[in-house]
Amino acid sequence: MVPTIIDIEASGFGAASYPIEVGVINDAGERFCCLIKPQGDWTHWDDKAESLHGISRQLLEEKGESVESVCHQLNQFLQGQVVYSDGWVVDDTWLIKLFHAAGVLMQFQVSSLEMILNEQQMSLWHVTKDNLFREMQEQRHRASSDAALIQNTFVTTQQICTTNSNLQLSS
């Protein structure tokens, strides 16, 4: 099983923050990524968050798409699916804020990645993710790159667990 992964970058870390970029990678490896133009009342900005993701408010104003457009594109890309997030608590909150601002009904579900990870995968997660990141040639803390890294980590830890299980059975 290869899960569809969603990742969101935001304007900051607190309750006043809002989504500024959404990235998804589906089970076939197809990606969707979009910058989000802030709503007029979305004013919170955290320079520490910007230093992590490297997305300026000016870039969002110039290149971001409207909340309505982003929601419709997400619904089209993810129609009826369950997508997984490694930061479900914040990502789900930001998606709710995004779809509420657009007045659009979300036509997919978001679930915590932990719902499909087994204990062995969890124990291997951080080391595997760090190793894969070093091998990747993509920028960290950008939504689609992070989604791809998370998906790759899931698949790799799943393969390690299967290999270990097969080795134990043959001995």
Secondary structure by P-SEA (a helix, b strand, c coil): cccbbbbbbcccccccccccbbbbbccccbbbbbbbccccccccccaaaaaaccccaaaaaaccccaaaaaaaaaaacccbbbbbcccaaaaaaaaaaaaaacccccbbbbbccccccaaaaaacaaaaaaaaaacccccccaaaaaaaaaaaaaaaaaaaaaaaaaaaac
